[in-house]
Amino acid sequence: MASRRSFLAGAAALSTAPLLPSAPAIAQGSAAHTLRFIPQADVTVLDPLSTTSYAVRNHGHLCWDTLYGLDINFRPQPQLAEGHVVEDDGKRWTFTLREGPTFHDGEKIRAQDAVASIKRWMTRDTHGQTLAARLDEIAVLDDRRFVLRLKKPFGAMLDALGKSSSYPCFIYPERFANTPATTPLKEVVGSGPYRFVANEWQSGSQVIYQKYDRYVPTPVGTPAVTAGPKIAGFERLEWRIIMDPATAGAALQSGEVDWWERVAPDLRDILGRRRDVVVDRVETNGTVAMLRPNHLTAPFNDPAVRRAIWPALVQSDFMNSIFSDRSLWKDGVGAFPLGTSFASDEGMAAITGPRNLDAAKKALAATGKAGARTVVLHPGDQINNSALTTVATDMLKKVGLAAEDAVSDWGTMLQRRAKKEPLEQGGWSAVVVLFGGEDLANPGGHPLLRTNGQDAWFGWPSSPEIEGLRDAWFEAPNVEAQKEICRKIQAKFFEEVPYYPLGQYFVDSAYRRNLKVERRGLSLALNARREG
């Protein structure tokens, strides 16, 4: 825990800073039109379809638009779409685009662009893959209209096209959307309120955006999550990549930056005492921490090994590693986040029953895999991931695995996470994963509950039973029927172990008091303005 102690020492030093308003670093001239923002992580790739990294997702929402956005209750609202018509008992959907929106190269956004973008997105996204299996035809009718003809109804259509995360269906120019989803885009020609400034991008240091003056916001809805008018409130947006929490906190206090997207847990109270800083829970759905085993490589390719870990897993140990304040986290988390419609008590004894390390050791020994080499990916520059990974590695060692801590930076971890090769060829065994509650609220969009083998999210679990139940969920006639299916999914979840839930926690943003942040539900640097 040496890195943890070093961080706390830095936090203690920061706490000695005077609690008086500091002189604003941004005053007059061009600086007054610039928003300086510390994102949760670096933008390691430009294409939001190439990773579920939230930093890249947020970069995507600045640069591209979606057909629909989600309001504060996560209900779909029109964005690029003007509207839609559903016919033929739900098997024919006709969409119409708004008049006026253009790409950053000045070209009009057409139905051809939307169709090509949907086709690319369907190959990657969990909702999209289900839609693709039901799709009979997707066709352009004219420049503003396109139609999806289905083999059978897909009631989650708008939720799918409007999802805010993992993966959003961003609309690209047709020439880019025709690129296979397996090939990351290297150039950004967006459809959103900010333009990416390629010649100022410095990986690990800064990402720069410029307001797109020809952007036409949707005229409907209230700004929240990704719905409502998207307003670029500044001529220039600078993402400052500052991974050291003490440095980030000091920059916010001094006025060198305006907004820190996700405050490190130990600095929350310190910043909250500042009269010139606002600590604000912009994201309300919480974050679920999970440990994802690699189902393709030993030892976790054996389901008996995966099940052996359950008696040793103590969710409160993981949550206490990042928060000392009990009010900021919850344990007793199963396959679905607490507070969502499909959370249940099905099979929860695996998590909430008495913890028994000896039972875990015996169960592992019975598999013949005790002492097996186990490589745990550890992004050392991500404070929460790092703390959780340390606890996970220690737990695996105590159970009887030869767990190795593979420390790297965030970008290197993302690259290695994509490798399907065995450990001897640079592969991996387990990785801590953090997802917002909205991504995990139902089996249709839950990335880590998709168990379709080689096409699944990193870790690649395979469970025909869970996949079958997921398909049944889409067919369920009402919420009560869906809840019963989700109970069956959770029962199978504890048997198959696609991942281990580690708990659910809540994080805050912090920003200078003269900054007005209007958009709620997702920490996007949109609909923000400076006052005074």
HELIX and SHEET records of a PDB file:
HELIX    1   1 ALA A    2  SER A   15  1                                  14    
HELIX    2   2 GLY A   29  HIS A   33  5                                   5    
HELIX    3   3 PRO A   48  SER A   50  5                                   3    
HELIX    4   4 TYR A   54  CYS A   63  1                                  10    
HELIX    5   5 ALA A  111  MET A  122  1                                  12    
HELIX    6   6 THR A  126  ARG A  134  1                                   9    
HELIX    7   7 MET A  157  LEU A  161  1                                   5    
HELIX    8   8 GLU A  174  ALA A  177  1                                   4    
HELIX    9   9 ALA A  198  GLU A  200  5                                   3    
HELIX   10  10 PRO A  245  SER A  254  1                                  10    
HELIX   11  11 PRO A  265  LEU A  267  5                                   3    
HELIX   12  12 ARG A  268  GLY A  272  1                                   5    
HELIX   13  13 PRO A  303  ALA A  308  1                                   6    
HELIX   14  14 TRP A  310  ALA A  312  5                                   3    
HELIX   15  15 GLN A  315  ASN A  320  1                                   6    
HELIX   16  16 ARG A  326  LEU A  328  5                                   3    
HELIX   17  17 ALA A  349  THR A  352  1                                   4    
HELIX   18  18 LEU A  357  THR A  367  1                                  11    
HELIX   19  19 ILE A  383  VAL A  399  1                                  17    
HELIX   20  20 TRP A  410  ARG A  417  1                                   8    
HELIX   21  21 LEU A  423  GLN A  425  5                                   3    
HELIX   22  22 GLY A  437  ASP A  439  5                                   3    
HELIX   23  23 PRO A  447  LEU A  449  5                                   3    
HELIX   24  24 GLY A  453  ASP A  455  5                                   3    
HELIX   25  25 PRO A  464  GLU A  475  1                                  12    
HELIX   26  26 VAL A  479  GLU A  496  1                                  18    
SHEET    1   A 7 TYR A 194  PHE A 196  0                                        
SHEET    2   A 7 GLN A 206  LYS A 211 -1                                        
SHEET    3   A 7 ARG A 236  ARG A 240 -1                                        
SHEET    4   A 7 THR A  34  ILE A  38  1                                        
SHEET    5   A 7 TRP A 259  TRP A 260  1                                        
SHEET    6   A 7 SER A 509  ARG A 512 -1                                        
SHEET    7   A 7 VAL A 277  ASP A 280 -1                                        
SHEET    1   B 2 TYR A  68  LEU A  70  0                                        
SHEET    2   B 2 PRO A  76  PRO A  78 -1                                        
SHEET    1   C 4 ALA A  81  GLU A  87  0                                        
SHEET    2   C 4 ARG A  92  LEU A  97 -1                                        
SHEET    3   C 4 ARG A 145  LEU A 150 -1                                        
SHEET    4   C 4 LEU A 135  VAL A 140 -1                                        
SHEET    1   D 6 TRP A 329  LYS A 330  0                                        
SHEET    2   D 6 TYR A 500  TYR A 505 -1                                        
SHEET    3   D 6 THR A 287  PRO A 293 -1                                        
SHEET    4   D 6 ALA A 430  GLY A 436 -1                                        
SHEET    5   D 6 ARG A 373  PRO A 379  1                                        
SHEET    6   D 6 ALA A 402  SER A 408  1                                        
SHEET    1   E 2 LEU A 515  VAL A 517  0                                        
SHEET    2   E 2 ALA A 528  ARG A 530 -1                                        
END                                                                             
